[in-house]
Amino acid sequence: MANRVGEPMKPIVVWLCCLTLIAALLFGGAASQGLAADGIAEFVGLILFALAAPLAGPALARTPSAFALLVGLAILPCLQLIPLPDWLWSALPGRQPVMDIFAAAHVKPGWRPASLIPGATLRTLLSLLPATAIFLAALTLDAGDRMKLFWTVIAVGALSVPIAMLQVLGGDNGPYFYAITNIGNGVGFFANSNHFADLEYLLAPLCAVAVIAAPLSAGAARNTIAAGLTAILLFGMALSGSRTAFILGLPAVALTLALLLRPQLAAIGRAGRLWLAGGAIVVVLPVMLGLGLLAIFHRTNSQGLIEGERWPILTNSWTAAMRVFPVGAGFGTFPGVYPVDEPESAFLPETVNHAHNDALETLLEGGVFAPLLTLAFLGWLILATRRALVRAPGPETGQARAGLIVIWLLLAHSLWDYPLRTIALESLFAICVAMQFAPPPLVASPSDNTSWPPPRKR
């Protein structure tokens, strides 16, 4: 028999990867690094990283772009933590306010990292552990084991829905897991209802691929499971009360139908498609109207798609980014750096933790090199999208296309929010990036008398 690379360790890698993913989804739902709950996901991720990194060596050697993605992810935070001599550090843009504090305290700066708040940058680097470990582990798994990761996300997403329902029904007394959260909305295991909505609508492509690949002989059973999962994710989207669920949920469903379910829809015929659409509307729409959809429409009508207060935040963030350009302030430093450039006329009583535009926040924290790395990633993603769309149908193709739907929608949401600042959605993003790489090739087993690849006939 032929084995894949690291076959004896594969069961351990699979289950530890699922465990890390569960920890990330349950305990990594906040966008503020350094919370005690983050440590649970980071600790499990560290164990998986230690196990998966050596096994992923052949995959990284075979696919240099995967190795480049890892290096690009970690290089800037690591460089920002390297101590610099005081004469060089003080010459960096945007360091004068800190120098003034040192001067007032009669303290010599000494050697300091480029990051204005090194502890925040280190916490950001640690928060990448679960996603990095999951990415490395997924590179070593075959299509069947990768599907287990999708099912893990689906299971946690489905479990989140009754939690969200209790939160909506309970109001101030609901089972919320974070002190700062959207009281009255369903947030599941997240702190932010928008990020909970992300998880729910992104279940659409994952459910489609998982149900298609499920070993079910009866079409009725497959359709029943698909209908149940669809109802759950739509119910969860409604419970979130989030306009993001409305803005990006529809594209998620449309892309799922177009890229993943076209053969199945064609097989049931036009009449079957009409019955399916009508049944979904009759069953799901009343529930969505009663538990959240009207609230979404009301907020959109009264506040617009984006609150007016976000525009001053974007303006002030741009001012701060230019003050520390081209070096950047350091990853994770936004909450500490933003108030320095917040004018009194635009002062907000609430703490501004993020720029509500991840590209702008990344520019502020990472300097000129951050957008260059982002553009490099987008170039790779465009090529990966093209490959997945022209690839022949199969399990790996379905996983890659589902992953691309998740990746593009999370990047789109990052234009007005910060979903990828949570360990939970970072980890889901990492899985979907790993799906763009083919599983490891087969290698010969010691007990196998045949060779792989087979010899050519003369």
Long-range contacts (C-beta under 8 A, 24 or more apart in sequence): 1-445, 1-447, 1-448, 2-442, 2-443, 2-444, 2-445, 2-448, 2-450, 2-452, 3-442, 3-443, 3-444, 3-445, 4-140, 4-142, 4-439, 4-440, 4-441, 4-442, 4-443, 5-55, 5-58, 5-59, 5-140, 5-440, 5-441, 5-443, 6-55, 6-140, 6-440, 7-445, 9-51, 9-55, 10-140, 10-141, 10-145, 12-51, 13-48, 13-51, 13-52, 13-55, 13-137, 13-140, 13-141, 14-137, 14-141, 14-145, 14-148, 16-44, 16-47, 16-48, 16-51, 16-137, 17-48, 17-52, 17-133, 17-134, 17-137, 17-138, 17-141, 17-149, 18-148, 18-149, 18-152, 19-44, 19-48, 20-44, 20-45, 20-47, 20-48, 20-130, 20-133, 20-134, 20-137, 20-427, 21-130, 21-134, 21-149, 21-152, 21-153, 21-156, 21-427, 21-431, 22-152, 22-156, 23-130, 24-130, 24-131, 24-134, 24-423, 24-424, 24-426, 24-427, 25-153, 25-156, 25-189, 25-199, 25-424, 25-427, 25-428, 26-156, 26-189, 27-189, 27-423, 28-127, 28-130, 28-422, 28-423, 28-424, 28-426, 28-427, 29-177, 29-178, 29-187, 29-188, 29-189, 29-190, 29-191, 29-192, 29-195, 29-196, 29-422, 29-423, 29-424, 30-178, 30-190, 30-191, 30-192, 30-422, 31-191, 31-192, 31-195, 31-353, 31-354, 31-418, 31-421, 31-422, 32-191, 32-335, 32-353, 33-120, 33-123, 33-124, 33-126, 33-127, 33-332, 34-120, 34-123, 37-177, 38-123, 38-126, 38-127, 38-423, 41-129, 41-130, 41-423, 41-427, 42-126, 42-127, 42-129, 42-130, 42-423, 44-130, 45-129, 45-130, 45-131, 45-132, 45-133, 45-134, 46-129, 46-133, 48-130, 48-133, 48-134, 48-136, 48-137, 49-129, 49-132, 49-133, 49-136, 51-137, 52-133, 52-136, 52-137, 52-140, 53-133, 53-136, 55-136, 55-137, 55-140, 56-136, 56-137, 56-139, 56-140, 58-440, 59-139, 59-140, 59-437, 59-440, 60-139, 62-440, 62-441, 63-139, 63-437, 63-438, 65-380, 66-139, 66-434, 66-437, 68-376, 68-380, 69-135, 69-377, 69-380, 69-433, 70-132, 70-135, 70-136, 72-373, 72-376, 72-377, 73-128, 73-132, 74-125, 74-128, 74-132, 75-373, 76-328, 76-331, 76-366, 76-369, 76-370, 76-373, 77-121, 77-124, 77-125, 77-128, 77-331, 78-125, 79-114, 80-113, 80-114, 80-115, 80-118, 80-121, 80-328, 80-330, 80-331, 81-113, 81-114, 81-115, 81-118, 81-121, 81-122, 81-125, 82-113, 82-114, 83-111, 83-112, 83-113, 84-111, 84-112, 84-113, 84-114, 85-111, 86-110, 86-111, 86-112, 89-114, 92-324, 92-327, 93-323, 93-324, 93-325, 93-326, 93-327, 94-323, 94-324, 94-327, 94-329, 97-340, 113-330, 114-327, 114-328, 114-330, 115-329, 115-330, 115-331, 115-332, 115-333, 116-324, 116-329, 116-330, 116-333, 116-336, 116-337, 117-329, 117-330, 117-332, 117-333, 117-336, 117-337, 118-330, 120-330, 120-331, 120-332, 120-333, 120-336, 121-330, 121-331, 121-332, 121-333, 123-332, 124-331, 124-332, 125-331, 127-423, 127-426, 128-426, 130-423, 130-426, 130-427, 131-423, 131-426, 131-427, 131-429, 131-430, 132-430, 134-427, 134-430, 134-431, 134-434, 135-430, 135-431, 135-433, 135-434, 138-430, 138-431, 138-434, 138-435, 139-434, 139-437, 139-440, 140-440, 141-439, 142-439, 142-440, 143-395, 143-396, 143-399, 143-439, 144-395, 146-399, 146-431, 146-434, 146-435, 146-439, 147-209, 147-210, 147-213, 147-395, 147-399, 149-431, 150-206, 150-209, 150-210, 150-399, 150-402, 150-431, 151-210, 153-199, 153-203, 153-206, 153-428, 153-431, 154-203, 154-206, 154-207, 154-210, 154-229, 156-189, 156-199, 157-199, 157-200, 157-203, 157-232, 157-233, 157-236, 158-203, 158-229, 158-232, 160-188, 160-189, 160-196, 160-199, 160-200, 160-236, 161-186, 161-188, 161-200, 161-232, 161-233, 161-235, 161-236, 161-239, 163-188, 163-189, 164-188, 164-196, 164-236, 164-239, 164-240, 165-235, 165-239, 165-291, 167-239, 168-239, 168-241, 168-291, 168-292, 182-241, 184-241, 185-239, 185-240, 185-241, 185-242, 185-292, 186-236, 186-239, 186-240, 186-241, 186-292, 187-240, 188-236, 189-424, 190-422, 190-424, 192-422, 193-240, 193-241, 193-242, 194-240, 194-242, 194-244, 194-413, 194-417, 194-419, 195-417, 195-419, 195-422, 195-424, 195-425, 196-236, 196-240, 196-242, 197-236, 197-237, 197-240, 197-242, 197-244, 197-245, 197-248, 197-249, 198-244, 198-248, 198-409, 198-410, 198-413, 198-419, 198-425, 199-236, 199-424, 199-425, 199-428, 200-233, 200-236, 200-237, 200-240, 200-245, 200-249, 201-233, 201-237, 201-245, 201-248, 201-249, 201-252, 201-253, 201-409, 202-252, 202-405, 202-406, 202-409, 202-410, 202-428, 203-229, 203-232, 203-233, 203-236, 204-230, 204-233, 204-249, 204-252, 204-253, 204-256, 204-405, 205-252, 205-255, 205-256, 205-259, 205-260, 205-401, 205-402, 205-403, 205-405, 205-406, 206-402, 206-406, 207-233, 208-256, 208-260, 208-261, 208-398, 208-402, 209-260, 209-398, 209-399, 209-401, 209-402, 212-260, 212-261, 212-264, 212-398, 213-395, 213-398, 227-279, 230-280, 230-284, 231-283, 231-284, 234-284, 234-288, 235-284, 235-287, 235-288, 235-291, 237-288, 237-292, 238-287, 238-288, 238-291, 238-292, 238-293, 238-296, 239-291, 239-292, 240-292, 241-292, 241-295, 241-296, 241-299, 242-296, 243-296, 243-299, 243-300, 243-305, 244-413, 244-417, 245-296, 246-293, 246-296, 246-297, 246-300, 247-305, 248-409, 248-412, 248-413, 251-409, 252-405, 252-409, 255-405, 256-402, 256-405, 259-389, 259-401, 259-405, 260-398, 260-401, 260-402, 263-393, 306-416, 309-348, 310-356, 310-416, 312-346, 312-348, 313-348, 313-352, 313-355, 313-356, 314-355, 314-356, 314-357, 314-360, 315-346, 316-341, 316-342, 316-343, 316-346, 317-355, 317-357, 317-360, 317-361, 317-364, 318-360, 320-364, 321-360, 321-363, 321-364, 324-364, 324-367, 325-363, 325-367, 325-368, 326-367, 326-368, 326-369, 327-367, 328-363, 328-364, 328-365, 328-366, 328-367, 328-368, 328-369, 328-370, 329-364, 329-365, 330-365, 331-365, 331-366, 332-365, 333-365, 334-361, 334-364, 334-365, 337-364, 354-418, 354-421, 355-418, 356-416, 356-417, 356-418, 357-414, 357-415, 357-416, 358-414, 358-415, 358-417, 358-418, 358-420, 358-421, 359-414, 359-415, 361-418, 381-407, 381-408, 384-436, 387-436, 388-436, 396-438, 396-439, 399-435, 400-435, 400-436, 402-432, 402-435, 403-431, 403-432, 403-433, 403-434, 403-435, 403-436, 404-432, 404-436, 406-432, 407-432, 407-433
